[in-house]
Amino acid sequence: MIIVTGASRGIGAAIARNLAATGAAIAVNFSHDATGAGDVVADIVARGGKAKSFQADVGSKAAVEDLFRAAERDLGRLSGLVNCAGVLGTGGRTEDCLTEDLERLFAINVMGVMYCCGAAVKRLSSRYDGPGGAIVNISSAAARLGGMAGRVAYAASKGAVESFTKGFANEVAGEGIRVNAVAPGYVATDMIGPEMRAKLAPNVPLGRVGEPEEIAGAVAWLMSDAASYVTGTVVSVAGGR
């Protein structure tokens, strides 16, 4: 069973569908969009897969522990984790950022990843008699490029994700767990509307924004045995940016 956080829409939903097609049972995590999560589950089941949705705010350690317990109870033993839950934040210049906005941004984008990885280790690591497994964290090209105007804090949160990914991968490499990250560029989700996509496309060497399924393909490879000698790596899927 693989837990995919933030899987009710966009990139997370595409990842859930892709991994389900490999035969894995999928725990579709959502925070607010129960309808979207339900649609993802229904689609997976209609295609012969196994999935169930689970509500949890990954910014809460207690909620994360509840999520993992419920997912294993209903779908079986954990074999992998994809941390896709994330928020853009309210945006704006650094001097105008409100404390509560920054705290929420980092609670979801950084602490949530760490909470979920901590819960996964206790189930996957040979240190705890676990079977091993794979973890993929979703970063962003913004971590490397600094982000768009008004999104410096978001870029910083994704930079933290990449730093954590490398350090955490080293920490658990000898325990049967591989940890990597995927850094998408501009992707056609509801976070970037059609007009914005048209404006952004000329800034991408490949001349277009990406599709959620293209990110999902990179994640599926990192989760698979084909990437058995890959850990501590950030795979950029950003059209050449």
C-alpha positions as CSV (number, residue, x, y, z in Angstrom):
1,M,0.0,0.0,0.0
2,I,1.2,3.5,-0.9
3,I,0.1,6.7,0.7
4,V,-0.1,9.7,-1.6
5,T,-0.7,12.9,0.3
6,G,-2.5,15.8,-1.4
7,A,-4.0,13.4,-3.9
8,S,-7.4,14.8,-4.5
9,R,-6.5,16.8,-7.6
10,G,-3.7,17.9,-9.9
11,I,-0.3,16.3,-9.6
12,G,-1.3,14.2,-6.6
13,A,-4.3,12.8,-8.3
14,A,-2.2,11.9,-11.4
15,I,0.4,10.2,-9.2
16,A,-2.3,8.2,-7.3
17,R,-3.8,6.9,-10.6
18,N,-0.4,6.1,-12.1
19,L,0.8,4.1,-9.1
20,A,-2.6,2.3,-8.8
21,A,-2.0,1.1,-12.4
22,T,1.1,-0.7,-11.2
23,G,-1.0,-2.8,-8.9
24,A,-0.5,-0.9,-5.6
25,A,-3.3,-0.2,-3.3
26,I,-3.5,3.6,-2.9
27,A,-4.4,5.7,0.2
28,V,-5.7,8.9,-1.3
29,N,-5.1,11.6,1.2
30,F,-6.9,14.9,1.1
31,S,-7.3,17.9,3.4
32,H,-10.5,19.6,2.3
33,D,-11.6,18.3,-1.1
34,A,-13.5,15.1,-0.2
35,T,-15.3,15.2,-3.6
36,G,-12.1,15.3,-5.6
37,A,-10.5,12.5,-3.5
38,G,-13.7,10.4,-4.0
39,D,-13.5,10.9,-7.7
40,V,-9.9,9.7,-7.8
41,V,-10.8,6.6,-5.7
42,A,-13.8,5.9,-8.0
43,D,-11.6,6.2,-11.1
44,I,-9.0,3.8,-9.6
45,V,-11.6,1.2,-8.6
46,A,-13.3,1.5,-12.0
47,R,-10.1,0.5,-13.6
48,G,-9.7,-2.6,-11.4
49,G,-7.5,-1.0,-8.7
50,K,-7.8,-0.7,-5.0
51,A,-8.0,2.7,-3.2
52,K,-9.6,4.5,-0.4
53,S,-9.6,8.2,0.6
54,F,-8.4,9.5,4.0
55,Q,-8.8,13.0,5.3
56,A,-5.8,14.4,7.2
57,D,-4.1,17.7,7.7
58,V,-0.4,16.7,7.3
59,G,0.6,19.9,9.2
60,S,-0.5,18.1,12.3
61,K,1.7,15.2,13.6
62,A,-1.3,13.6,15.4
63,A,-3.4,13.7,12.2
64,V,-0.5,12.1,10.2
65,E,-0.2,9.3,12.8
66,D,-4.0,8.7,12.5
67,L,-3.7,8.7,8.7
68,F,-1.0,6.0,8.6
69,R,-2.9,3.8,11.1
70,A,-6.2,4.1,9.2
71,A,-4.5,3.5,5.8
72,E,-2.8,0.3,7.1
73,R,-5.9,-0.9,8.8
74,D,-8.0,-0.6,5.6
75,L,-5.5,-1.2,2.8
76,G,-2.7,-3.3,4.3
77,R,1.0,-2.9,5.1
78,L,2.8,0.3,3.9
79,S,5.2,-0.1,1.1
80,G,5.8,3.4,0.0
81,L,5.0,7.1,0.4
82,V,4.6,10.1,-1.9
83,N,4.5,13.5,-0.2
84,C,2.6,15.7,-2.6
85,A,0.5,17.8,-0.2
86,G,1.5,21.5,-0.4
87,V,0.3,25.0,-0.5
88,L,1.5,28.1,-2.3
89,G,0.8,30.5,0.6
90,T,-0.7,33.9,0.3
91,G,2.3,35.4,-1.5
92,G,3.7,38.9,-1.4
93,R,7.0,40.5,-0.6
94,T,9.0,39.2,2.3
95,E,8.6,42.2,4.4
96,D,4.8,42.0,4.1
97,C,4.5,38.3,5.0
98,L,2.4,37.6,8.0
99,T,3.7,35.2,10.7
100,E,0.6,33.0,10.6
101,D,0.8,32.7,6.8
102,L,4.5,31.6,7.0
103,E,3.8,29.2,9.8
104,R,1.0,27.6,7.8
105,L,3.1,27.4,4.6
106,F,6.0,25.7,6.4
107,A,3.7,23.5,8.5
108,I,2.3,21.9,5.3
109,N,5.2,22.0,2.9
110,V,8.0,21.2,5.3
111,M,6.8,19.8,8.6
112,G,4.2,17.8,6.9
113,V,6.8,16.0,4.8
114,M,8.9,15.4,7.8
115,Y,6.0,14.1,9.9
116,C,4.9,11.7,7.1
117,C,8.5,10.5,6.5
118,G,8.9,9.8,10.3
119,A,5.7,7.8,10.3
120,A,6.8,5.9,7.2
121,V,10.2,5.0,8.7
122,K,8.6,3.3,11.7
123,R,6.8,1.0,9.3
124,L,9.4,0.5,6.5
125,S,12.8,0.6,8.1
126,S,14.7,-2.6,8.9
127,R,15.5,-0.9,12.2
128,Y,11.9,-1.5,13.1
129,D,11.7,-4.9,11.3
130,G,10.1,-3.3,8.3
131,P,10.3,-4.6,4.7
132,G,11.9,-1.5,3.2
133,G,10.3,0.7,0.6
134,A,10.5,4.0,-1.4
135,I,9.6,7.6,-0.6
136,V,9.3,10.4,-3.0
137,N,8.9,14.1,-2.0
138,I,7.4,16.6,-4.4
139,S,9.6,19.7,-4.5
140,S,9.5,22.4,-7.2
141,A,11.9,24.1,-9.7
142,A,11.3,27.1,-7.5
143,A,13.7,25.6,-4.9
144,R,16.5,26.0,-7.5
145,L,15.3,29.2,-9.3
146,G,14.0,31.2,-6.3
147,G,10.3,31.2,-7.4
148,M,8.1,33.7,-9.1
149,A,7.6,37.2,-7.9
150,G,5.9,37.2,-4.5
151,R,6.6,33.5,-4.0
152,V,10.0,33.6,-2.2
153,A,8.6,31.9,0.9
154,Y,7.2,29.1,-1.2
155,A,10.5,28.6,-2.9
156,A,12.3,28.5,0.5
157,S,9.9,25.8,1.7
158,K,10.7,23.7,-1.3
159,G,14.4,24.3,-0.8
160,A,13.9,22.9,2.7
161,V,12.2,19.8,1.2
162,E,15.2,19.2,-1.1
163,S,17.7,19.6,1.7
164,F,15.7,17.3,3.9
165,T,15.4,14.7,1.1
166,K,19.1,14.4,0.8
167,G,19.9,14.2,4.5
168,F,17.0,11.9,5.2
169,A,18.0,9.6,2.3
170,N,21.5,9.3,3.8
171,E,20.0,8.6,7.2
172,V,17.9,5.6,6.2
173,A,19.9,4.3,3.2
174,G,21.2,1.4,5.2
175,E,17.7,0.5,6.4
176,G,16.1,-0.6,3.1
177,I,14.5,2.8,2.3
178,R,15.2,4.9,-0.8
179,V,14.2,8.6,-0.6
180,N,14.2,10.9,-3.6
181,A,12.4,14.1,-4.8
182,V,10.8,15.3,-8.0
183,A,10.9,19.0,-8.8
184,P,8.2,20.0,-11.3
185,G,8.3,23.2,-13.3
186,Y,5.2,24.9,-14.5
187,V,2.4,22.3,-14.6
188,A,-1.2,22.6,-16.0
189,T,-3.1,22.4,-12.7
190,D,-5.8,24.6,-11.2
191,M,-3.0,26.6,-9.6
192,I,-2.0,27.9,-13.0
193,G,-5.0,28.9,-15.1
194,P,-5.1,28.7,-19.0
195,E,-4.2,32.4,-19.4
196,M,-1.2,32.1,-17.1
197,R,0.0,28.9,-18.9
198,A,0.0,30.8,-22.2
199,K,2.2,33.6,-20.6
200,L,4.6,31.1,-18.9
201,A,5.1,28.8,-21.9
202,P,7.6,31.0,-23.8
203,N,9.8,31.0,-20.7
204,V,10.2,27.2,-20.9
205,P,12.8,25.8,-23.3
206,L,10.4,23.1,-24.5
207,G,7.8,25.8,-25.2
208,R,5.0,24.6,-23.0
209,V,3.9,23.9,-19.5
210,G,4.0,20.3,-18.3
211,E,1.1,17.9,-17.6
212,P,0.4,16.2,-14.3
213,E,0.9,12.8,-15.9
214,E,4.5,13.7,-16.8
215,I,5.3,14.4,-13.2
216,A,3.5,11.2,-12.2
217,G,5.7,9.2,-14.6
218,A,8.9,10.4,-12.9
219,V,7.5,9.6,-9.5
220,A,6.4,6.1,-10.6
221,W,9.9,5.4,-11.9
222,L,11.5,6.5,-8.6
223,M,9.1,4.3,-6.7
224,S,9.8,1.3,-8.8
225,D,12.6,-1.3,-8.8
226,A,14.0,0.3,-11.9
227,A,15.3,3.0,-9.7
228,S,16.8,0.6,-7.1
229,Y,20.2,2.3,-7.2
230,V,18.8,5.8,-6.9
231,T,18.5,7.6,-3.6
232,G,19.1,11.2,-2.3
233,T,18.4,12.6,-5.8
234,V,16.2,15.4,-7.0
235,V,14.8,14.7,-10.5
236,S,13.9,17.9,-12.3
237,V,10.8,17.7,-14.6
238,A,10.7,21.3,-15.7
239,G,10.9,21.4,-19.5
240,G,14.5,22.5,-19.4
241,R,14.2,25.4,-16.9
